[in-house]
Amino acid sequence: MQADSALVTKIVPSPNLGPRKTDRRPSWIMLHYTGMESGVAALQLLTNPLSEVSCHYLVWEDGRIFQLVPEAARAWHAGRGSWKGEEDLNSHSIGIEIVNGGHAQGLPPYPDEQIEAVIALCQDIMARHGMAADHILAHSDTAPTRKEDPGEHFPWQRLARSGVGLWPETDTTGDTATLAGYRAGDEGQPVRALQALLAMIGYPVQITGVYDTLTEQVITAVQRRYRP
């Protein structure tokens, strides 16, 4: 196995991979936190054949980048989810795990060295695969009913300033609970319009005209990324 990026500091092959189920190049980069007590524990999990979990890259707190799966292969990082109607996200994405304890460990901050490494790696992948800035996903974007990573402390605005992901030009401060202006059970055309806009962005929401649990969870995912 050879490194796909010159930024890789070490190759640690994971057995948890397979062929991509498409002839297209990867279209998305998906960012995760490891959500474990240490990077060592995460690496052990990601390379254990019994775990059936892997990723293409693992970024450590000090900025080191390990490659576990070749970009040409299908890593097992996304699980059940959807974006812009595509459900087999493992076949269409490159997965980057960022060493961070996540919600289970109290949402520790991301060190500067680590974020700079993530930015550089994403820029490198985007350039080689011709990905646009809006093709950077949070795991919570694609699976809002079950995932929270990379969490409220992840500096999306900082990444966007470097061309990695997008950030809204309008003010995003204020009461996060009233972002949509709706409450559970509200229904009607305005709710349907909101759901249609969320679906247009790519979020896996159903256009029912009812502000249901799924819609609320998707709004939470939007808030987690843009109004942390």
C-alpha positions as CSV (number, residue, x, y, z in Angstrom):
1,M,0.0,0.0,0.0
2,Q,1.3,3.4,-1.0
3,A,0.2,6.8,0.5
4,D,-2.2,8.7,-1.6
5,S,-1.1,12.0,-0.1
6,A,2.3,13.4,0.5
7,L,1.0,14.6,3.9
8,V,0.8,11.1,5.3
9,T,3.3,10.4,8.0
10,K,2.6,6.7,8.4
11,I,0.7,3.9,6.8
12,V,-1.2,1.5,9.0
13,P,-3.3,-0.8,6.8
14,S,-6.7,-1.7,8.0
15,P,-8.3,-5.0,6.8
16,N,-11.7,-3.4,6.9
17,L,-12.2,-2.3,3.3
18,G,-13.7,-3.4,0.0
19,P,-14.2,-2.2,-3.6
20,R,-16.1,1.0,-4.2
21,K,-19.5,0.2,-5.8
22,T,-19.1,2.8,-8.4
23,D,-16.8,3.8,-11.2
24,R,-16.9,7.5,-10.2
25,R,-14.3,9.2,-8.2
26,P,-15.1,9.9,-4.6
27,S,-17.4,12.9,-4.4
28,W,-17.4,13.8,-0.7
29,I,-15.1,14.1,2.3
30,M,-16.7,13.1,5.5
31,L,-15.3,14.2,8.9
32,H,-15.7,12.3,12.1
33,Y,-14.3,12.4,15.6
34,T,-13.0,9.1,17.0
35,G,-15.1,9.5,20.2
36,M,-12.8,7.2,22.2
37,E,-10.5,7.7,25.2
38,S,-7.4,7.8,23.1
39,G,-6.0,7.8,19.6
40,V,-4.3,4.5,20.3
41,A,-7.6,2.9,21.2
42,A,-9.2,4.3,18.1
43,L,-6.4,3.0,15.9
44,Q,-6.8,-0.4,17.4
45,L,-10.5,-0.4,16.7
46,L,-10.1,0.9,13.1
47,T,-7.6,-1.9,12.3
48,N,-9.4,-4.7,14.1
49,P,-11.1,-7.0,11.6
50,L,-13.8,-7.9,14.1
51,S,-14.9,-4.2,14.4
52,E,-15.9,-3.9,10.8
53,V,-15.0,-0.2,11.0
54,S,-12.3,1.8,9.2
55,C,-11.5,5.1,7.6
56,H,-9.1,6.4,5.0
57,Y,-7.2,8.7,7.3
58,L,-6.6,9.2,11.0
59,V,-5.5,12.7,12.2
60,W,-3.8,12.9,15.6
61,E,-3.8,15.7,18.0
62,D,-0.2,16.7,17.1
63,G,-1.1,16.8,13.3
64,R,0.3,13.5,12.3
65,I,-1.7,11.8,9.5
66,F,-2.0,8.0,9.3
67,Q,-3.5,6.4,6.2
68,L,-5.4,3.2,6.9
69,V,-7.3,2.5,3.6
70,P,-6.3,3.5,0.0
71,E,-8.6,6.2,-1.4
72,A,-9.5,3.9,-4.3
73,A,-11.0,1.5,-1.8
74,R,-14.3,1.6,0.1
75,A,-13.6,2.2,3.8
76,W,-16.3,1.5,6.4
77,H,-16.8,4.8,8.1
78,A,-20.2,6.2,7.1
79,G,-22.7,3.6,8.1
80,R,-26.4,4.2,7.6
81,G,-27.1,7.7,6.3
82,S,-27.9,9.7,3.3
83,W,-26.8,12.9,1.5
84,K,-28.5,14.3,-1.6
85,G,-30.4,11.0,-1.9
86,E,-27.2,8.9,-2.0
87,E,-27.3,6.2,0.6
88,D,-24.1,4.3,-0.1
89,L,-21.9,7.0,1.2
90,N,-19.0,4.7,1.8
91,S,-18.7,4.2,-1.9
92,H,-18.8,7.9,-2.7
93,S,-16.7,9.4,0.1
94,I,-13.3,9.6,1.7
95,G,-13.5,9.3,5.5
96,I,-11.3,11.2,7.9
97,E,-11.3,10.3,11.6
98,I,-10.0,13.0,13.9
99,V,-8.6,11.9,17.3
100,N,-11.0,13.5,19.8
101,G,-12.9,12.1,22.7
102,G,-16.1,13.7,21.5
103,H,-19.3,14.0,23.5
104,A,-18.5,10.8,25.6
105,Q,-15.3,12.5,26.9
106,G,-16.8,16.0,27.4
107,L,-16.1,17.5,24.0
108,P,-12.4,18.4,24.4
109,P,-11.1,21.2,22.1
110,Y,-9.3,20.4,18.8
111,P,-5.7,21.5,19.0
112,D,-4.5,24.0,16.3
113,E,-1.9,21.6,14.9
114,Q,-4.6,19.0,14.4
115,I,-7.0,21.4,12.6
116,E,-4.2,22.7,10.4
117,A,-3.5,19.1,9.4
118,V,-7.2,18.4,8.7
119,I,-7.4,21.6,6.5
120,A,-4.2,20.6,4.6
121,L,-5.4,17.1,4.0
122,C,-8.8,18.2,2.8
123,Q,-7.3,20.7,0.5
124,D,-5.0,18.0,-0.9
125,I,-7.9,15.5,-1.4
126,M,-10.1,18.2,-3.0
127,A,-7.4,19.2,-5.5
128,R,-6.7,15.7,-6.6
129,H,-10.4,14.7,-6.9
130,G,-11.8,18.0,-8.2
131,M,-14.1,18.4,-5.2
132,A,-15.9,21.7,-4.6
133,A,-15.9,23.5,-1.2
134,D,-19.4,22.3,-0.4
135,H,-18.5,18.7,-0.6
136,I,-17.2,18.5,3.0
137,L,-19.6,16.7,5.2
138,A,-20.0,16.2,8.9
139,H,-21.0,12.6,9.9
140,S,-23.9,14.3,11.8
141,D,-25.0,15.9,8.5
142,T,-25.6,12.5,6.9
143,A,-26.9,10.6,9.9
144,P,-28.7,13.2,12.1
145,T,-30.8,10.6,13.9
146,R,-27.8,8.8,15.4
147,K,-24.6,10.8,15.0
148,E,-23.2,14.0,16.6
149,D,-19.6,14.1,15.3
150,P,-17.4,16.0,14.8
151,G,-19.4,18.0,17.4
152,E,-20.1,21.6,18.4
153,H,-16.5,22.4,19.1
154,F,-15.3,21.6,15.6
155,P,-14.2,24.9,13.9
156,W,-16.2,24.8,10.6
157,Q,-15.8,28.6,10.1
158,R,-12.0,28.3,10.3
159,L,-12.0,25.5,7.7
160,A,-14.3,27.5,5.4
161,R,-11.9,30.4,5.5
162,S,-9.3,28.0,3.9
163,G,-11.8,26.9,1.3
164,V,-12.8,23.7,3.1
165,G,-16.5,23.6,3.4
166,L,-18.9,26.6,3.3
167,W,-19.9,29.1,6.0
168,P,-23.0,31.3,5.7
169,E,-22.4,35.0,5.0
170,T,-25.2,36.1,7.3
171,D,-25.1,36.4,11.1
172,T,-25.6,33.0,12.8
173,T,-25.7,34.1,16.4
174,G,-28.8,34.0,18.5
175,D,-31.2,31.6,20.1
176,T,-30.5,28.2,18.5
177,A,-33.8,26.8,19.6
178,T,-35.7,29.2,17.3
179,L,-33.7,28.8,14.2
180,A,-36.6,27.3,12.3
181,G,-39.3,29.2,14.3
182,Y,-41.3,25.9,14.7
183,R,-42.1,23.5,17.4
184,A,-42.9,19.8,17.4
185,G,-46.2,19.1,15.7
186,D,-46.4,22.3,13.7
187,E,-47.6,21.7,10.2
188,G,-48.4,23.5,7.0
189,Q,-46.8,24.9,3.8
190,P,-44.1,26.9,5.7
191,V,-42.9,23.6,7.3
192,R,-43.0,21.9,3.9
193,A,-40.9,24.8,2.4
194,L,-38.4,24.5,5.2
195,Q,-38.1,20.7,4.6
196,A,-37.7,21.3,0.9
197,L,-34.9,23.7,1.5
198,L,-33.1,21.3,3.8
199,A,-33.5,18.5,1.3
200,M,-32.1,20.8,-1.5
201,I,-29.0,21.3,0.6
202,G,-28.7,17.5,0.9
203,Y,-30.0,16.7,4.4
204,P,-31.9,13.4,4.7
205,V,-35.3,15.0,5.6
206,Q,-38.7,13.8,4.4
207,I,-41.0,16.5,3.0
208,T,-44.2,15.8,5.0
209,G,-45.3,19.3,5.9
210,V,-45.1,18.3,9.6
211,Y,-42.4,19.5,12.0
212,D,-41.8,15.9,13.1
213,T,-39.0,14.3,15.1
214,L,-36.8,13.7,12.0
215,T,-37.1,17.4,10.9
216,E,-36.2,18.5,14.4
217,Q,-33.1,16.2,14.4
218,V,-32.0,17.6,11.0
219,I,-32.4,21.1,12.4
220,T,-30.2,20.1,15.3
221,A,-27.6,18.9,12.9
222,V,-27.7,22.2,11.1
223,Q,-27.4,24.1,14.3
224,R,-24.5,21.8,15.5
225,R,-22.5,22.8,12.4
226,Y,-23.5,26.4,11.8
227,R,-24.8,27.7,15.2
228,P,-22.8,25.7,17.7
